[in-house]
């Protein structure tokens, strides 16, 4: 579906790095959650529409009309018994198609083989970061009664190994767990932490948005953190600039364009809108920013953080 957004005077027309997307072939690769019979709890609800092949050819069709010059592949919850298999697969796509240009690999930081896995992942030329979702409280009111893996001793021991391999860490956790992430960032100042999906602000009432902004402000004070503005869909609602504009502008105000980057989260966010609707929506939201800041957000920050050539 094409976007119907009208172009504005400050509309970004330069190159774009997509800092967060996925490729997969569920019919031939081991993704337990994408199996035909799988029905996991999913934040967008019914996700059966994305249980299909999604490779660079499909991505390019979705992104047609936009100047996407480089992309970052993020791990896809491939079979956790074979994290290296996923990286080998993503690398083969880069060799065949020229995309992705960087990889966020899977690594389970609290497993006994973490040192071996991280060494193996770091040996792949495109791997720049790893992701291990730390779980924990699933609602704000549960904070204080449960903790995430970010506070677990063995998980932190694994996290400490990232610096040895010059790897960043992609963090996916909802905003109410960010105080633990603040402690993590302060305890490991040499490791860059990349917050996925803007801290998942899915509750859009005024009280929740105020709490989200306060948590993001505390996190943003850590100099070694950056944020990806991606994956901000709300179940049952179409993605629009109107519904996400306040969040995007607040995050950019807190982090600055030099520590924020665009991510499509495709094909997952195709459940919320077309690629064009989302990217054009972002362009409208940031159209009043200085061109240099738009360039950082859409291009430069991702190039620097993920060390793209």
C-alpha positions in Angstrom: 0.0 0.0 0.0 1.4 3.4 -1.0 1.4 6.3 1.5 -1.0 9.1 1.1 1.0 11.5 3.2 1.6 14.9 1.6 5.2 16.0 1.3 6.3 18.9 3.5 8.9 21.5 2.9 11.5 19.9 5.1 10.8 16.4 3.8 14.0 14.2 4.0 14.9 13.1 0.5 18.4 11.7 1.2 19.8 8.2 1.8 18.3 6.0 4.6 19.8 3.2 6.7 17.1 0.9 8.1 18.6 0.0 11.5 16.1 -2.7 12.4 14.5 -5.3 10.2 14.3 -9.1 9.7 14.6 -11.6 6.9 13.3 -15.2 7.1 12.1 -18.3 5.3 9.9 -20.1 7.8 9.4 -23.0 5.4 13.0 -24.0 5.5 14.5 -22.4 8.6 14.0 -23.2 12.3 11.8 -20.4 13.7 9.6 -22.1 16.3 7.3 -19.1 16.6 6.7 -18.9 12.9 5.7 -22.5 12.5 2.3 -23.0 10.9 0.8 -24.2 14.1 2.5 -21.8 16.4 0.4 -19.2 18.3 2.6 -17.3 20.8 1.3 -14.3 22.8 2.3 -11.5 20.4 2.1 -7.7 21.1 0.3 -7.0 17.8 -2.2 -9.9 18.2 -2.7 -12.2 15.2 0.6 -12.5 13.4 -0.2 -15.2 10.9 0.2 -12.8 8.0 4.0 -12.6 8.5 4.5 -16.4 8.6 5.9 -16.2 5.0 9.2 -15.8 3.1 10.6 -12.3 3.6 14.0 -11.8 1.8 15.6 -8.7 0.3 13.5 -9.0 -2.9 10.3 -8.7 -0.8 11.8 -6.0 1.3 12.8 -4.0 -1.8 9.2 -4.2 -3.1 7.9 -2.9 0.2 10.5 -0.1 0.3 10.1 1.0 -3.3 10.3 4.7 -3.8 12.6 5.2 -0.8 16.4 5.5 -0.9 17.3 2.7 1.4 21.0 2.3 1.0 22.0 -0.1 3.9 20.2 -2.3 6.4 20.7 -4.0 9.7 19.4 -7.5 10.2 18.2 -8.2 13.8 18.0 -11.8 15.1 14.6 -13.4 14.6 14.2 -15.9 17.5 15.7 -18.6 15.4 16.0 -22.0 17.2 18.0 -21.0 20.3 20.0 -24.2 20.1 21.7 -23.0 16.9 22.5 -19.2 17.2 25.5 -19.5 14.9 23.2 -21.1 12.2 21.2 -17.9 12.0 24.3 -15.7 11.6 25.6 -18.0 8.9 22.2 -17.7 7.1 22.1 -13.9 7.4 25.7 -13.7 6.1 24.7 -15.9 3.1 21.9 -13.4 2.3 24.4 -10.5 2.3 26.6 -12.5 -0.1 23.6 -13.2 -2.4 21.8 -9.9 -2.3 24.1 -7.2 -0.9 21.8 -6.8 2.2 22.0 -6.9 5.1 25.1 -4.7 5.8 25.3 -5.5 9.5 23.9 -8.2 11.8 22.6 -8.2 15.3 23.2 -11.8 16.3 21.5 -14.1 18.8 23.4 -14.9 22.0 22.1 -16.2 25.3 24.2 -14.4 27.9 23.4 -16.6 30.9 24.2 -19.9 29.2 27.4 -21.9 30.0 28.6 -21.6 26.4 28.3 -17.8 26.2 32.0 -17.2 25.8 32.2 -19.7 22.9 29.1 -18.3 21.2 30.2 -14.7 21.4 33.6 -15.5 20.1 32.0 -17.4 17.2 29.5 -14.6 16.5 32.2 -11.9 16.6 34.2 -13.8 14.0 31.5 -13.0 11.3 32.5 -9.8 9.6 29.0 -8.3 9.6 28.2 -8.9 13.3 28.1 -5.7 15.3 25.8 -6.4 18.2 23.9 -9.2 19.9 20.4 -9.4 21.4 19.0 -11.4 24.3 15.6 -10.2 25.5 15.9 -10.0 29.3 12.3 -10.8 30.2 11.1 -9.6 33.6 8.0 -7.7 34.6 5.4 -7.6 31.9 3.4 -4.7 33.4 4.4 -1.5 35.2 2.7 -2.6 38.4 4.9 -5.7 38.6 8.1 -3.7 38.9 9.6 -4.3 42.4 8.1 -7.8 42.7 10.2 -9.3 39.8 13.5 -8.4 38.1 14.8 -8.9 34.6 17.9 -10.8 33.6 19.7 -7.4 33.5 20.1 -7.8 37.3 21.1 -11.5 37.2 24.7 -12.2 38.1 25.4 -14.9 35.4 23.7 -12.8 32.7 25.8 -9.8 33.6 29.0 -12.0 33.5 28.0 -12.8 29.9 27.3 -9.2 29.2 30.8 -8.3 30.4 32.3 -10.4 27.6 30.8 -8.1 24.9 33.5 -5.5 25.4 36.2 -8.2 24.7 34.8 -8.6 21.2 33.9 -4.9 20.6 30.2 -5.9 20.4 27.3 -3.6 21.2 24.1 -4.9 22.8 20.6 -4.5 21.4 18.1 -4.2 24.3 14.4 -5.0 23.9 12.5 -4.3 27.1 9.5 -2.2 27.9 10.0 1.2 29.5 9.1 0.2 33.0 12.3 -1.9 33.2 14.6 0.9 32.1 15.9 1.7 35.6 17.6 -1.7 35.5 19.0 -0.8 32.1 20.3 2.5 33.6 22.3 0.4 36.2 23.5 -1.9 33.4 24.7 1.1 31.3 26.5 2.7 34.3 28.2 -0.5 35.3 29.4 -1.2 31.8 30.2 2.2 30.4 32.4 0.8 27.6 29.6 -1.1 25.9 27.0 0.6 23.7 23.4 -0.3 24.5 20.9 0.1 21.7 17.3 0.4 22.9 14.9 -1.3 20.5 11.5 0.0 19.6 11.6 3.2 21.7 11.1 1.3 24.9 7.7 -0.2 23.7 5.3 2.6 24.6 2.2 0.7 23.7 0.0 2.2 26.3 -1.1 5.6 25.0 -3.0 7.1 27.9 -1.5 10.3 29.3 -0.3 8.8 32.5 1.5 5.9 30.8 3.1 8.3 28.3 4.3 10.6 31.1 5.8 7.6 32.9 7.4 6.4 29.6 9.0 9.8 29.0 10.4 10.0 32.6 11.9 6.5 32.3 13.4 7.3 28.9 14.8 10.6 30.3 16.7 8.7 33.0 18.0 6.2 30.5 19.1 8.9 28.0 21.4 10.5 30.7 23.7 7.5 30.2 26.2 8.5 27.5 26.7 5.0 26.2 23.0 4.4 25.1 21.2 5.1 21.8 17.6 4.5 20.8 15.9 3.0 17.7 12.6 4.5 16.8 10.9 1.4 15.4 8.3 -1.1 16.3 5.9 1.4 17.8 2.6 -0.1 16.6 -0.4 -0.4 18.8 -2.7 -3.5 18.5 -5.8 -2.9 16.4 -4.6 0.6 15.3 -3.2 1.8 12.0 0.3 3.3 12.3 0.0 7.1 11.7 2.2 10.2 12.1 -0.5 11.6 14.4 -0.5 8.6 16.8 3.3 8.3 17.0 4.5 11.9 16.5 4.6 12.9 20.1 6.6 9.8 21.0 9.1 10.3 18.2 9.6 14.0 19.0 9.9 13.3 22.7 12.6 10.6 22.1 14.5 12.9 19.8 14.4 15.7 22.3 15.8 13.3 25.0 18.5 11.5 23.0 19.2 14.0 20.2 19.4 12.9 16.6 23.0 11.8 17.1 21.8 9.0 19.4 18.6 8.0 17.6 17.9 6.1 14.4 15.1 4.9 12.2 14.1 1.3 12.0 11.3 -0.2 9.9 10.9 -3.4 12.0 9.7 -5.1 8.8 8.1 -7.4 8.1 6.7 -7.4 11.6 5.3 -3.8 11.4 3.5 -4.7 8.1 0.9 -5.8 10.6 0.4 -2.1 11.4 0.9 -0.3 8.1 2.7 -0.4 4.8 6.4 0.5 4.7 5.6 3.7 2.9 3.0 4.8 5.4 5.5 4.3 8.3 8.5 5.9 6.6 6.5 8.8 5.2 5.0 9.2 8.6 8.5 9.5 10.1 9.5 12.0 7.4 6.5 14.2 8.3 7.2 14.0 12.0 10.8 15.1 11.7 10.3 17.5 8.8 10.7 20.6 11.1 14.1 19.5 12.3 17.3 20.8 10.8 18.5 18.9 7.8 21.7 17.8 9.6 19.6 16.3 12.4 17.3 14.5 9.9 20.5 13.1 8.2 21.7 11.8 11.5 18.4 10.2 12.3 17.8 8.5 9.0 21.4 7.8 8.1 24.4 8.9 10.1 23.7 7.5 13.6 23.1 4.0 12.3 26.2 4.2 10.1 28.3 5.2 13.2 26.8 2.9 15.8 26.8 -0.2 13.6 30.1 0.7 11.9 28.8 0.5 8.4 31.3 1.0 5.6 
